[in-house]
Amino acid sequence: MEIIGNGFLAHHLRPLEGAYQQVVALAAGVPLPQNTAAAYARETELVDATIDRCRHTGRTVLFFSTAAAGMYGNSDGVEDEPFTPADEYGAHKLALEERVIKSGVSHLVLRLTYIVGPHGRADRLIPALIGQLRSGHVTVYRGARRDLLDVSDLMRIIAELLRAGVRDQVVNVASGESVPIMRIVDHLESRLGIRAGRTYVDVDAPHNVSVAKLRRLLPGAIDFAPGYYRTVIDRFLDA
């Protein structure tokens, strides 16, 4: 595997570098909704250049998109059903998916949920919540839910999809358990031994991500136990 990028995903993909030689993993995308127009343009240029190179070499583009709340909004989170992205970031990623698909190159588009693991940015969901808790005060968005997936499970699923020869598909990669933010904060407090002050903000921010397609493609690959999100958080803290 050729890995483009040097961030969180690229770091965790390195163990796969010696395998899947026909795959080019594009792990250099813009990370957050608050990106400049120039940053979005740079990612688009990189996607186009990678498509062009793979077209000439006959390799497969592994493109990482998003299944975060900004992509699916209030929809059921099903890959092959129509929906409208909830923010600019989701719309940008969807447009890039379409460029990859319409190019005609061999591809695998993975829409990733909230991935948790070491070597990530401090402004990712779990590190950001930990930072707030340690400061003594946390803002809790009541009504928000998030699907957490440990990065080691993500890497296992990626390897299994590639090994199974899954190509020319758009696939959600998530745990299938959408958890209220309040439960995530509660578990973090319990593990950290912290009781922080809370400011509550009421929002309507569900996070629905269907994993039915992933289960069809990889039977048994994501049979996580109830409360898996606690395992994700525990692994992160232990690391």
C-alpha positions in Angstrom: 0.0 0.0 0.0 1.2 3.5 -0.9 0.1 5.9 1.8 -0.3 9.6 1.0 -0.3 11.7 4.2 1.5 12.0 7.5 -1.3 12.5 10.0 -3.4 10.4 12.3 -4.8 7.9 9.7 -1.5 7.7 7.8 0.4 6.9 11.0 -2.0 4.0 11.9 -2.0 2.7 8.3 1.8 2.2 8.3 1.7 -1.5 9.3 -0.3 -2.2 6.1 2.3 -0.5 3.9 4.0 -3.8 2.9 0.7 -5.3 1.8 -1.9 -4.5 -0.9 0.6 -3.1 -3.4 -2.1 -2.1 -5.8 -3.8 0.3 -3.4 -3.0 4.0 -2.9 -4.5 5.2 0.4 -5.4 8.9 0.4 -4.9 9.8 4.0 -4.1 13.5 3.7 -7.5 15.2 3.8 -8.7 18.3 5.5 -9.6 17.3 9.1 -12.3 19.6 10.3 -15.4 21.6 9.2 -13.6 24.9 9.9 -11.3 24.8 6.8 -10.4 27.6 4.5 -11.5 27.6 0.8 -7.8 27.2 0.0 -7.5 24.0 2.1 -10.5 22.5 0.5 -9.1 23.4 -2.9 -5.7 21.7 -2.1 -7.5 18.5 -1.1 -9.5 18.6 -4.4 -6.2 19.0 -6.3 -4.6 16.1 -4.4 -7.6 13.8 -5.1 -7.5 14.7 -8.8 -3.8 14.1 -9.0 -4.1 10.7 -7.3 -7.0 9.7 -9.5 -4.9 10.5 -12.6 -1.9 8.6 -11.3 -4.0 5.5 -10.5 -5.7 5.7 -13.9 -2.4 5.4 -15.6 -1.0 2.6 -13.3 -4.2 0.6 -12.8 -4.1 0.9 -9.0 -7.0 1.3 -6.6 -7.8 4.6 -4.8 -8.6 4.1 -1.1 -10.4 7.3 -0.2 -11.3 8.2 3.3 -14.6 10.2 3.5 -16.7 10.9 6.6 -19.7 9.4 8.3 -19.6 12.1 11.0 -22.7 14.1 11.8 -21.9 16.7 9.1 -22.3 14.1 6.4 -25.6 12.4 7.1 -27.5 15.0 9.2 -30.8 13.7 10.3 -31.0 10.9 7.7 -30.8 7.2 8.5 -27.1 7.2 7.5 -27.5 4.6 4.7 -24.7 4.8 2.0 -26.9 4.2 -1.0 -29.9 6.3 -0.1 -30.3 10.0 -1.0 -29.4 12.5 1.8 -28.2 16.1 2.1 -25.0 16.9 4.0 -25.5 19.0 7.1 -22.4 21.2 6.7 -19.8 22.4 4.3 -17.3 19.7 5.4 -19.8 16.9 4.6 -20.7 18.5 1.2 -17.0 18.8 0.4 -16.3 15.1 1.2 -19.4 14.0 -0.8 -18.2 16.0 -3.8 -14.8 14.4 -3.6 -16.4 10.9 -3.4 -18.3 11.7 -6.6 -15.0 12.8 -8.3 -13.5 9.5 -7.4 -16.5 7.4 -8.5 -17.1 9.2 -11.7 -13.4 9.0 -12.7 -13.8 5.3 -13.5 -10.7 4.3 -11.5 -10.8 1.3 -9.2 -11.8 2.6 -5.8 -13.0 2.0 -2.3 -14.6 4.9 -0.5 -14.8 4.5 3.3 -17.0 6.9 5.3 -15.5 6.9 8.7 -17.3 7.6 12.0 -15.5 9.2 15.0 -12.2 7.4 15.1 -10.4 7.3 18.5 -6.8 6.4 19.1 -3.3 7.7 20.0 -1.3 10.1 17.9 -4.3 12.2 17.0 -5.0 15.9 17.2 -5.8 17.5 20.5 -9.0 18.9 19.0 -10.5 15.5 18.2 -13.6 14.6 20.1 -12.3 12.5 23.0 -9.0 14.5 23.6 -11.0 17.7 23.5 -13.5 16.5 26.1 -10.7 15.3 28.3 -9.1 18.7 28.0 -12.4 20.4 29.1 -12.8 17.9 32.0 -9.3 18.6 33.3 -9.9 22.3 33.1 -12.8 21.8 35.5 -15.7 22.6 33.2 -17.2 20.9 30.2 -19.9 21.9 27.8 -22.3 19.0 27.2 -24.6 19.0 24.1 -27.8 17.3 25.2 -29.4 15.6 22.2 -26.0 15.0 20.4 -25.0 11.4 19.8 -21.7 10.0 18.5 -20.6 6.6 17.1 -17.1 5.9 18.3 -14.7 3.4 16.7 -11.3 2.4 18.0 -8.5 3.0 15.4 -7.2 -0.6 15.8 -10.6 -1.9 14.8 -10.7 0.5 11.9 -7.4 -0.9 10.6 -8.6 -4.5 11.0 -11.7 -3.7 9.0 -9.8 -1.9 6.3 -7.5 -4.9 5.9 -10.4 -7.3 5.8 -12.2 -5.3 3.1 -9.1 -5.1 1.0 -8.3 -8.8 1.5 -11.9 -9.6 0.5 -11.4 -7.7 -2.7 -14.2 -5.2 -2.0 -13.9 -2.5 -4.7 -16.0 0.2 -6.4 -18.1 0.6 -3.2 -19.0 3.3 -0.7 -19.0 1.8 2.8 -19.7 3.2 6.2 -17.2 2.1 8.8 -18.6 2.5 12.3 -19.5 0.5 15.4 -23.2 0.7 14.8 -23.8 2.1 18.4 -24.8 5.8 18.5 -24.1 7.0 22.0 -25.4 10.1 23.8 -22.6 12.6 24.5 -23.7 12.7 28.1 -22.8 9.0 28.5 -19.4 9.6 26.9 -18.7 12.4 29.4 -19.9 10.3 32.3 -17.5 7.5 31.4 -14.6 9.8 30.9 -15.2 11.4 34.3 -15.4 8.0 36.0 -12.1 6.8 34.4 -10.3 10.1 35.1 -11.6 10.5 38.6 -12.8 14.0 37.8 -16.1 15.7 38.5 -16.3 18.8 36.3 -18.8 21.5 36.2 -21.2 21.3 33.3 -22.9 23.7 31.0 -25.7 22.1 29.1 -26.7 23.1 25.5 -29.8 21.5 24.0 -29.3 20.5 20.4 -31.0 18.2 17.9 -27.9 16.4 16.6 -28.4 12.7 16.1 -25.7 10.6 14.6 -27.2 7.8 12.6 -24.7 5.6 10.7 -26.0 2.3 9.1 -23.6 -0.6 9.3 -25.8 -3.0 7.4 -23.7 -2.9 4.3 -20.5 -3.4 6.2 -22.0 -6.4 7.9 -23.1 -7.9 4.5 -19.6 -7.4 3.1 -17.8 -8.7 6.2 -20.1 -11.0 8.2 -19.0 -11.0 11.9 -16.5 -8.2 11.5 -18.3 -5.6 13.7 -20.1 -7.7 16.3 -19.1 -5.4 19.1 -20.5 -6.0 22.5 -23.0 -3.5 23.9 -21.2 -0.6 25.6 -18.3 -0.9 23.1 -17.8 2.9 23.3 -16.5 2.4 26.9 -13.9 0.0 25.5 -12.9 2.6 22.9 -12.4 5.2 25.6 -10.6 2.8 28.0 -8.1 1.8 25.2 -7.4 5.5 24.5 -6.8 6.3 28.1 -4.6 3.2 28.6 -2.5 4.2 25.6 
